[in-house]
């Protein structure tokens, strides 16, 4: 069943993030996705996350699409101007890719090409509006298209971000809905209490919220995120649970699986599994759900 149909029918969708390679060796990416084909509804291909140069999201998605897998392609404001963004959106649809996600993109200072210049010709809302315009048959210059795309459009929502009121997060999300966003992916979530105030203000039967469930790789990673990443909350009890476990990787996999089950029971539209290079662990996570 296509991702769009799952959302429309109110079924729980499982997305998995799959990083394209930093190079042209695609065998690992393809192998990891083929192992969970049928268990994952769609593979989200990031567009050079953390501003690290690698194969583009569109390129990675086209490869997986050619292997019979449904994908979500990211488009960000950082790397292209409005002409290039619209051109690649049309190319994606022409190649059979119908799920897209609009993101701002991290500043190049976070990545591995510090001399790169950000583009940001348009902002995130304008990108969503541009996608909406293409679907209505016109480009950003108001010129009619020869055939228009029909995308399932996603974006981000800063649910649980520190220093940001739930009212402001909701206001920003509503602006994105008005601009055409149909589903939203949250930052990594380890405790429902982190988004409780936001959660109370959103009707998740009407708004498709997809929490990110991040696989922790170690106790050190969990501690680092807890201390240094403002938009992600990890409770002390989870740190202690990993610390006490004699098999910490297995415990982290169990925690990930339990979080997916909890979110399904809470009525969310789905989850995004993020393994950050440990895509080979996806089968073990999914088998436990």
Secondary structure, 3 states (H helix, E strand, C coil): CCHHHHHHCCCCEEEEECCCCCCCCCHHHHHHHHHCECCECEEEECCCHHHCCCCCHHHHHHHHHHCCCCEEEEEECCCCCHHHHHHHHHHHHHCCCCEEEEECCCCHHHCCCCCCCCCCCCCHHHHHHHHHHHHCCECCCCCECCCCCCCEEEEECCCCCCCCCHHHHHHHHHHHHHHCCCEEEEEECCCHHHHHHHHCCCCCCCCEEEEEEECCCCHHHHHHHHHHCCCCCCCHHHHHHHHHCCCHHHHHHHHHHHHHHHHHHCCCCEEEEECCCCHHHHHHHHHHC
